[in-house]
Amino acid sequence: KLGLSVLKNTHGRINLDIPVTGDLDDPEFKMGPVIWKAVFGLILKAAVSPLSIIGGALSGGPDLSHITFPPGARSLAPGAESALDIVAATLVDRPQLLVGVRGAVSLPDARAAGERALLRKLRGRGDGGPLAPADEPALLDLYARTFGGPAASAEEAAARLAVSLAPGPADLRALAMARGNAVAAYLQLKGVAPERFFSLEPAVDEKSETPAVTELQLDTK
């Protein structure tokens, strides 16, 4: 059911470009079985990985089930909006589909958030580029006040302070939820009605070095 729903448009039609190869002069060659085999294969793939079908086979793009965010950020990564535009257009054109969004975070997010928190401590803001030599006096002073003694180096001070300022489990879960909400809000902005979303538990992996991706799942009404 899901596979057919992904392939059907708002008029209930399925329009596909299916490449077929064979020798038309061969009396044993029959077009029908070849086409049906290709159609059934596409329907099966649409049921198993619907957004990869939409992104790859139908739009010439990547798998749309994974949306990326910069490490530690709640805002979409560059290029993510164009992927979501395709998802939104697909959902608007296929009202029988529902969508779930699972926000996710991993260790690189916690590390990046800790580094930004350190910059805010030193500069009053969390941007402006990485630590510079001009930050070193304030960095070493903050280390001494935080840990009660001098650091062996500026590098040690920055690493240890960033770890101490990294968000805990509750804050990481809130970040994962915020990412899911950001994706859902963008899809709604592009015309996907709120009632077409279903809930997915956010994913938090504080030990994985693999960058987290926010996941989209499709289902049918």
ROTORDO-82484 format. One line per field, with one value per residue (C-alpha): x, y, z; residue in three letters. Coordinates in nm, 2 decimals. Last residue first. Layout:
BEGIN
c1	(X:...)
c2	(Y:...)
c3	(Z:...)
type	(ALA:...)
% end
This chain:
BEGIN
c1	(-0.36:-0.03:0.32:0.64:0.95:1.20:1.52:1.73:2.09:2.35:2.72:2.90:3.12:2.87:2.89:2.61:2.35:2.02:1.73:1.40:1.09:0.86:0.52:0.29:0.25:-0.04:-0.25:-0.01:-0.09:0.20:0.20:0.56:0.55:0.43:0.73:0.96:0.78:0.82:1.20:1.24:1.03:1.26:1.56:1.41:1.34:1.70:1.81:1.58:1.72:2.07:1.96:1.82:2.13:2.37:2.50:2.88:3.02:3.26:3.37:3.44:3.63:3.85:3.94:4.00:4.22:4.42:4.48:4.58:4.84:4.93:4.62:4.65:4.45:4.11:3.91:3.67:3.86:4.19:4.02:3.84:4.18:4.34:4.07:4.06:4.44:4.42:4.14:4.37:4.56:4.24:3.96:3.75:3.53:3.31:3.03:2.90:2.87:2.99:3.35:3.50:3.19:3.01:3.31:3.30:2.93:3.01:3.28:3.03:2.77:3.02:3.12:2.76:2.67:2.98:2.87:2.53:2.19:1.87:1.53:1.28:1.02:0.71:0.52:0.17:0.08:-0.27:-0.25:0.01:0.09:0.13:0.35:0.57:0.60:0.70:0.96:1.11:1.12:1.28:1.57:1.61:1.59:1.87:2.12:2.30:2.24:1.91:1.91:1.91:2.29:2.53:2.71:2.55:2.22:2.15:1.82:1.81:1.50:1.56:1.80:1.99:1.87:1.75:1.39:1.19:1.44:1.67:1.49:1.14:1.27:1.51:1.21:1.01:1.26:1.09:0.75:0.90:1.16:0.88:0.68:0.99:1.06:0.69:0.71:1.04:0.90:0.58:0.78:0.99:0.68:0.50:0.77:0.81:1.13:1.11:1.04:1.37:1.34:1.25:1.59:1.59:1.63:1.36:1.41:1.10:0.99:0.71:0.38:0.15:-0.20:-0.43:-0.50:-0.30:0.00:0.05:0.41:0.43:0.08:0.16:0.47:0.28:0.00)
c2	(0.72:0.61:0.62:0.81:0.84:1.14:1.11:1.39:1.30:1.26:1.30:0.97:1.01:0.80:0.83:1.08:0.90:1.08:0.98:1.17:0.95:0.97:1.14:1.15:1.45:1.49:1.68:1.98:2.03:2.03:2.36:2.47:2.64:2.31:2.14:2.41:2.37:1.99:2.02:2.27:2.06:1.76:1.97:2.12:1.76:1.66:1.98:1.91:1.56:1.71:1.95:1.66:1.44:1.71:2.00:2.07:2.33:2.09:1.94:2.28:2.38:2.07:2.12:2.49:2.47:2.18:2.37:2.69:2.49:2.32:2.48:2.68:2.59:2.60:2.42:2.70:3.01:2.88:2.77:3.11:3.29:3.07:3.14:3.51:3.54:3.31:3.48:3.71:3.40:3.29:3.05:2.95:3.19:3.49:3.29:3.20:3.55:3.72:3.68:3.44:3.28:3.29:3.12:2.85:2.79:2.76:2.49:2.30:2.31:2.17:1.89:1.79:1.80:1.59:1.33:1.26:1.43:1.33:1.46:1.20:1.34:1.15:1.20:1.09:1.01:1.00:1.37:1.29:1.61:1.81:1.53:1.52:1.90:1.90:1.63:1.81:2.14:1.95:1.86:2.22:2.33:2.09:2.26:2.46:2.29:2.35:2.55:2.39:2.37:2.15:2.02:2.17:2.00:1.73:1.58:1.21:1.05:1.25:1.00:1.20:1.37:1.28:1.38:1.06:0.78:0.93:1.17:1.01:0.66:0.73:0.87:0.56:0.31:-0.03:0.05:0.25:-0.03:-0.29:-0.06:-0.01:-0.39:-0.45:-0.19:-0.33:-0.69:-0.56:-0.39:-0.70:-0.93:-0.70:-0.64:-0.99:-1.10:-1.46:-1.34:-1.15:-0.85:-0.62:-0.71:-0.60:-0.31:-0.14:0.19:0.27:0.64:0.64:0.82:0.67:0.83:0.87:1.23:1.36:1.16:0.78:0.65:0.70:0.56:0.25:0.17:0.25:0.00)
c3	(0.60:0.46:0.60:0.53:0.75:0.77:0.97:1.12:1.07:1.34:1.26:1.35:1.65:1.86:2.24:2.32:2.10:2.12:1.88:1.91:1.94:1.63:1.62:1.32:1.08:0.83:1.08:1.05:0.68:0.44:0.24:0.22:0.56:0.70:0.56:0.72:1.05:1.04:0.98:1.26:1.49:1.43:1.50:1.81:1.94:1.89:2.07:2.36:2.38:2.39:2.67:2.88:2.82:2.93:2.72:2.68:2.92:3.11:2.78:2.63:2.95:2.92:2.56:2.58:2.89:2.75:2.42:2.62:2.80:3.13:3.28:3.61:3.92:4.09:3.81:3.71:3.82:3.67:3.35:3.31:3.36:3.10:2.85:2.92:2.86:2.55:2.36:2.16:2.04:1.86:1.95:1.65:1.45:1.54:1.69:2.04:2.18:2.50:2.40:2.66:2.81:2.47:2.31:2.57:2.50:2.14:2.21:2.43:2.16:1.91:2.14:2.22:1.85:1.75:2.02:1.86:1.79:1.62:1.53:1.41:1.17:1.07:0.74:0.62:0.26:0.11:0.01:-0.26:-0.45:-0.13:0.01:-0.30:-0.31:0.06:0.01:-0.29:-0.09:0.19:-0.03:-0.13:0.23:0.33:0.09:0.36:0.70:0.88:1.20:1.54:1.56:1.76:1.45:1.13:1.06:0.81:0.67:0.60:0.42:0.11:-0.05:-0.31:-0.63:-0.98:-0.90:-0.95:-0.92:-0.67:-0.43:-0.46:-0.46:-0.17:0.01:-0.03:0.10:0.16:0.00:-0.29:-0.35:-0.38:-0.61:-0.83:-0.85:-0.94:-1.22:-1.36:-1.37:-1.52:-1.80:-1.88:-1.87:-2.12:-2.38:-2.50:-2.68:-2.81:-3.17:-3.15:-3.39:-3.09:-2.94:-2.57:-2.34:-2.13:-1.94:-1.73:-1.71:-1.47:-1.43:-1.17:-1.15:-0.86:-0.94:-0.64:-0.76:-0.72:-0.67:-0.30:-0.24:-0.45:-0.23:0.09:0.00)
type	(LYS:THR:ASP:LEU:GLN:LEU:GLU:THR:VAL:ALA:PRO:THR:GLU:SER:LYS:GLU:ASP:VAL:ALA:PRO:GLU:LEU:SER:PHE:PHE:ARG:GLU:PRO:ALA:VAL:GLY:LYS:LEU:GLN:LEU:TYR:ALA:ALA:VAL:ALA:ASN:GLY:ARG:ALA:MET:ALA:LEU:ALA:ARG:LEU:ASP:ALA:PRO:GLY:PRO:ALA:LEU:SER:VAL:ALA:LEU:ARG:ALA:ALA:ALA:GLU:GLU:ALA:SER:ALA:ALA:PRO:GLY:GLY:PHE:THR:ARG:ALA:TYR:LEU:ASP:LEU:LEU:ALA:PRO:GLU:ASP:ALA:PRO:ALA:LEU:PRO:GLY:GLY:ASP:GLY:ARG:GLY:ARG:LEU:LYS:ARG:LEU:LEU:ALA:ARG:GLU:GLY:ALA:ALA:ARG:ALA:ASP:PRO:LEU:SER:VAL:ALA:GLY:ARG:VAL:GLY:VAL:LEU:LEU:GLN:PRO:ARG:ASP:VAL:LEU:THR:ALA:ALA:VAL:ILE:ASP:LEU:ALA:SER:GLU:ALA:GLY:PRO:ALA:LEU:SER:ARG:ALA:GLY:PRO:PRO:PHE:THR:ILE:HIS:SER:LEU:ASP:PRO:GLY:GLY:SER:LEU:ALA:GLY:GLY:ILE:ILE:SER:LEU:PRO:SER:VAL:ALA:ALA:LYS:LEU:ILE:LEU:GLY:PHE:VAL:ALA:LYS:TRP:ILE:VAL:PRO:GLY:MET:LYS:PHE:GLU:PRO:ASP:ASP:LEU:ASP:GLY:THR:VAL:PRO:ILE:ASP:LEU:ASN:ILE:ARG:GLY:HIS:THR:ASN:LYS:LEU:VAL:SER:LEU:GLY:LEU:LYS)
% end
